Amino acid sequence: MSEFKKEVSVQLYSVRAELEKDYEEIIRRIAGFGYKFVEPAGFPGCTLEKAAALYDELGIKALSMHGALPVGDDVNQAIETAKALGAEYIVSGKGPDDFKTADDVKRVAELFSEAATNAETHGIKIGYHNHYWEMDLLDGVPGYRIFMENTPDDVKMEIDTYWVKVGGLDPVEVITESGNRAPLIHMKDGDIEPRFPMKAVGYGAMDFPPIVEAAKFAELLVVELDACDTDMLEAVKSSYDYITSIV
């Protein structure tokens, strides 16, 4: 993939319930919406092998994936899954209990640094996906910044813009600060408070044009909706149509 092209992808966790019922049909519909990229998070109702073959048939790429980090007992499985998909990024995250203190964050940083070392020899990069708790101040510093300061540059960030906003920070500032460590941007929308249900990208309170402008190093703008107040597939389509209109 060419550098910094800002392609549009979709995190398949968004349509997990639909995939469970008919994986092939839903992926074909997503391809029909115009998506050329998907971001798997497991394969509900399907297998890795069948999903990879379906993507190939439809001309879809899974440049990024969510899954277990390649550390400990998961090293081989994580790497082989990524290679089977042709994924260049394995993305994972941590819960709020792992971001309660600066020492907690440093332990997370050690884990992701180890994962990056293990993945590097296979041409795969490791990414961290944030929620809102990484925005909390720890000793006066946001947790995500402590994480970044304690990991090498080859540990990338998949910045979830919505959760940055929910956490009280400015997504534009976080993306700008992250620079070329932010090749993956999650595009999520809603009313901020309440956090759920969410809305199609472009239909909530988020201001996306400056976010897209700030994401100068982004390879993928990834639609992700944890839950939605309309039909999820309709929201996934509307999100694609909106993002492609502003990129």
C-alpha positions as CSV (number, residue, x, y, z in Angstrom):
1,M,0.0,0.0,0.0
2,S,1.3,3.5,-0.8
3,E,2.3,5.7,2.0
4,F,-0.2,8.0,3.7
5,K,-3.0,7.4,1.2
6,K,-5.8,7.6,3.7
7,E,-7.8,4.6,2.5
8,V,-11.1,3.8,4.3
9,S,-11.5,0.6,6.2
10,V,-14.1,-0.9,8.6
11,Q,-13.5,-2.6,11.9
12,L,-15.5,-5.8,11.6
13,Y,-16.3,-5.8,15.3
14,S,-18.9,-3.2,14.3
15,V,-20.9,-5.9,12.5
16,R,-20.1,-8.9,14.7
17,A,-23.7,-9.8,15.3
18,E,-24.4,-9.8,11.6
19,L,-21.3,-11.7,10.7
20,E,-22.2,-14.5,13.2
21,K,-25.4,-15.1,11.1
22,D,-23.8,-15.0,7.6
23,Y,-20.2,-14.0,7.4
24,E,-19.9,-14.3,3.6
25,E,-23.1,-12.3,2.9
26,I,-22.1,-9.5,5.2
27,I,-18.6,-9.2,3.8
28,R,-20.0,-9.2,0.2
29,R,-22.4,-6.4,1.2
30,I,-19.5,-4.4,2.8
31,A,-17.5,-4.8,-0.4
32,G,-20.6,-3.5,-2.3
33,F,-20.6,-0.4,-0.2
34,G,-17.2,0.4,-1.6
35,Y,-14.8,-0.7,1.1
36,K,-11.5,-2.1,-0.1
37,F,-10.2,-2.7,3.4
38,V,-11.4,-4.4,6.5
39,E,-10.0,-4.8,10.0
40,P,-10.9,-8.2,11.4
41,A,-11.3,-8.8,15.1
42,G,-11.7,-12.6,15.1
43,F,-13.9,-14.4,12.6
44,P,-17.4,-14.9,14.1
45,G,-19.3,-17.5,12.1
46,C,-16.3,-18.2,9.9
47,T,-12.7,-19.4,9.9
48,L,-9.5,-17.6,9.2
49,E,-8.9,-19.6,6.1
50,K,-12.4,-19.0,4.6
51,A,-12.3,-15.3,5.5
52,A,-8.9,-14.8,3.9
53,A,-10.1,-16.6,0.7
54,L,-13.2,-14.4,0.6
55,Y,-11.2,-11.3,1.0
56,D,-9.0,-12.3,-1.9
57,E,-12.0,-13.1,-4.1
58,L,-13.5,-9.7,-3.4
59,G,-10.2,-7.7,-3.7
60,I,-10.4,-6.7,0.0
61,K,-7.3,-6.2,2.1
62,A,-7.0,-6.7,5.8
63,L,-4.0,-4.4,6.2
64,S,-4.7,-4.2,10.0
65,M,-6.2,-6.7,12.4
66,H,-7.1,-6.8,16.1
67,G,-5.9,-9.8,18.0
68,A,-3.6,-11.2,20.6
69,L,-0.1,-9.7,20.8
70,P,2.7,-11.9,19.6
71,V,4.2,-12.6,23.1
72,G,4.4,-15.7,25.2
73,D,2.3,-18.6,24.1
74,D,0.5,-16.4,21.5
75,V,3.6,-15.6,19.5
76,N,3.2,-18.1,16.7
77,Q,-0.6,-17.9,16.4
78,A,-0.6,-14.1,16.3
79,I,2.1,-14.0,13.6
80,E,0.6,-16.8,11.5
81,T,-2.9,-15.2,11.6
82,A,-1.4,-11.8,10.4
83,K,0.6,-13.5,7.6
84,A,-2.5,-15.5,6.5
85,L,-4.4,-12.2,6.1
86,G,-1.5,-10.2,4.7
87,A,-1.9,-7.9,7.6
88,E,0.9,-5.4,8.3
89,Y,-0.5,-4.3,11.7
90,I,-1.5,-6.3,14.7
91,V,-3.5,-4.0,17.0
92,S,-4.5,-4.6,20.6
93,G,-5.3,-2.6,23.7
94,K,-5.6,-2.8,27.5
95,G,-8.3,-2.1,30.1
96,P,-8.7,0.7,32.6
97,D,-7.0,-1.3,35.4
98,D,-3.8,-1.3,33.3
99,F,-3.8,2.5,33.2
100,K,-4.3,3.4,36.9
101,T,-0.7,4.4,37.6
102,A,2.4,5.4,35.7
103,D,4.0,2.1,36.7
104,D,1.0,0.2,35.3
105,V,1.4,2.0,32.0
106,K,5.1,1.3,31.9
107,R,4.4,-2.4,32.3
108,V,2.0,-2.2,29.3
109,A,4.7,-0.4,27.4
110,E,7.1,-3.2,28.1
111,L,4.6,-5.8,26.8
112,F,4.0,-3.9,23.5
113,S,7.7,-3.3,23.1
114,E,8.3,-7.0,23.4
115,A,5.5,-7.7,20.9
116,A,7.0,-5.2,18.4
117,T,10.4,-6.9,18.6
118,N,8.9,-10.3,18.0
119,A,6.8,-9.0,15.0
120,E,9.5,-7.0,13.4
121,T,11.4,-10.0,11.9
122,H,8.1,-10.9,10.1
123,G,7.6,-7.4,8.6
124,I,4.7,-6.8,10.9
125,K,4.1,-3.8,13.2
126,I,2.3,-3.6,16.5
127,G,-0.4,-1.0,17.3
128,Y,-2.1,0.2,20.4
129,H,-5.8,1.1,20.3
130,N,-6.9,3.6,22.9
131,H,-10.2,4.0,24.8
132,Y,-11.0,6.9,27.1
133,W,-9.0,5.8,30.2
134,E,-5.6,6.4,28.4
135,M,-6.5,10.1,28.4
136,D,-6.6,10.3,32.3
137,L,-3.8,12.3,33.9
138,L,-1.2,10.3,35.8
139,D,1.2,12.5,37.8
140,G,0.0,15.3,35.5
141,V,0.6,13.5,32.3
142,P,-2.0,11.7,30.1
143,G,-1.5,7.9,30.3
144,Y,-1.2,7.5,26.5
145,R,1.8,9.9,26.5
146,I,3.5,7.8,29.2
147,F,2.9,4.8,27.0
148,M,4.4,6.5,23.9
149,E,7.4,7.8,25.8
150,N,8.2,4.3,27.0
151,T,7.8,2.5,23.7
152,P,10.0,2.6,20.5
153,D,8.7,4.4,17.5
154,D,7.9,1.1,15.8
155,V,5.0,0.7,18.3
156,K,2.3,2.5,16.4
157,M,-1.0,4.1,17.6
158,E,-4.5,3.3,16.3
159,I,-6.1,6.5,17.7
160,D,-9.7,6.1,18.4
161,T,-10.8,9.7,17.9
162,Y,-14.2,9.3,19.6
163,W,-12.7,7.8,22.8
164,V,-10.1,10.6,22.9
165,K,-12.9,13.1,22.9
166,V,-14.9,11.2,25.5
167,G,-11.7,11.2,27.6
168,G,-11.6,15.0,27.5
169,L,-8.8,15.6,25.1
170,D,-8.7,17.0,21.6
171,P,-8.3,14.3,18.9
172,V,-6.6,16.7,16.5
173,E,-3.9,17.5,19.2
174,V,-3.4,13.8,20.0
175,I,-3.0,12.9,16.3
176,T,-0.7,15.8,15.7
177,E,1.5,14.9,18.6
178,S,1.6,11.2,17.5
179,G,2.9,12.2,14.1
180,N,4.1,9.2,12.0
181,R,3.3,6.9,14.9
182,A,-0.4,7.2,14.0
183,P,-0.9,5.3,10.7
184,L,-4.4,4.0,11.8
185,I,-7.2,6.3,12.8
186,H,-10.5,5.0,14.2
187,M,-13.5,7.0,13.0
188,K,-16.4,6.7,15.4
189,D,-19.2,9.1,16.1
190,G,-22.0,9.8,18.6
191,D,-23.3,12.3,21.1
192,I,-20.1,12.0,23.4
193,E,-22.4,12.0,26.4
194,P,-24.2,9.6,26.6
195,R,-21.6,7.4,25.0
196,F,-24.0,4.9,23.7
197,P,-25.7,4.3,21.3
198,M,-23.4,5.6,18.6
199,K,-24.2,7.1,15.2
200,A,-22.9,6.7,11.7
201,V,-19.7,8.7,11.1
202,G,-20.6,12.3,10.3
203,Y,-24.0,12.1,12.1
204,G,-22.9,12.8,15.6
205,A,-21.0,15.4,17.6
206,M,-17.5,14.7,16.3
207,D,-15.9,17.2,13.9
208,F,-14.1,15.1,11.4
209,P,-12.7,17.4,8.7
210,P,-10.0,18.8,11.0
211,I,-9.3,15.3,12.2
212,V,-8.7,14.0,8.7
213,E,-6.6,17.1,8.0
214,A,-4.4,16.4,11.1
215,A,-4.0,12.7,10.2
216,K,-1.1,13.5,7.7
217,F,0.5,10.1,8.3
218,A,-2.6,8.0,8.2
219,E,-2.8,5.0,6.0
220,L,-6.3,3.9,7.1
221,L,-9.3,5.7,8.4
222,V,-11.2,2.9,10.1
223,V,-14.9,3.0,10.7
224,E,-15.8,1.5,14.1
225,L,-19.1,1.6,15.9
226,D,-19.4,-0.4,19.1
227,A,-23.2,0.0,19.0
228,C,-25.5,2.1,16.9
229,D,-28.9,3.7,17.2
230,T,-29.8,2.7,13.6
231,D,-29.3,-0.4,11.5
232,M,-25.6,-1.2,11.8
233,L,-25.1,-2.0,8.1
234,E,-26.8,1.2,7.1
235,A,-24.5,3.1,9.4
236,V,-21.4,1.3,8.0
237,K,-22.5,2.4,4.5
238,S,-23.3,5.9,5.5
239,S,-20.0,6.2,7.3
240,Y,-18.1,5.2,4.2
241,D,-20.0,7.6,2.1
242,Y,-19.3,10.5,4.5
243,I,-15.6,9.8,5.0
244,T,-15.0,9.5,1.2
245,S,-16.7,12.8,0.8
246,I,-14.2,14.6,3.1
247,V,-11.0,12.8,2.3
